[in-house]
Amino acid sequence: MNRDVAQRFLKKLGQRVTMAIDGLEGVSQAKAGDFDLILMDMQMPVMDGLAATREIRARERETGKRACIVAMTANASDTDRALCMEAGMDAFVAKPITLARLAEIVRGPEAFVQPPMSGETRSDHPVIDRERRLELTEAFGADGLKELDDSFFSDAAGILRAFHAALSAGDAASADRALHSLKGASANLGFVDFSTFTERARSDTLRADLGTEIEKRLATIREAGEQAHAA
């Protein structure tokens, strides 16, 4: 879902886009191609974004070429930003990324102003971020947003099955990865209340009733999304 939104935004900005499904494939594509900009997720299967960036930078020291690497992550903390910079990234942006923010990044590092980090959190979150939904509608059209919503709920069903399996096995790490995926994808589509809930749930990933609570909240945002589409 995050890749789909980013890809659509980039194409709307007139960019040629190459996608990688994990960090190892990203490193391989970076070595084989000649990219001006690499948007790097922090958490990926096989190889994470930090390791992938280090591999790419090591290769660049041999070739003399250097791509701009920007971290895209749901983990928006000073610690995460420092880790990205230490790995060799040029900038750091928190998900969900906006079209305007992405346009700044595409223009180049000199045009991209890093926002200050803030420890402030909101206790009241609407079910849907209407500004984000409007931005997505303007970028992709109502039908395009409906496709993204349908894709999200389809993916969420699979992620939820993986979460239940992790819960049954007592596998906290896999359960956390599932919650992280749900958080990032839902934030991208403006489902802010659900995104906030899944982030908070990561502090107690093996809670017995958590799967049922996620299902209920998914049903709530599905209904809210359908009502918005029908309006």
Disulfide bonds with the S-S distance in Angstrom:
none
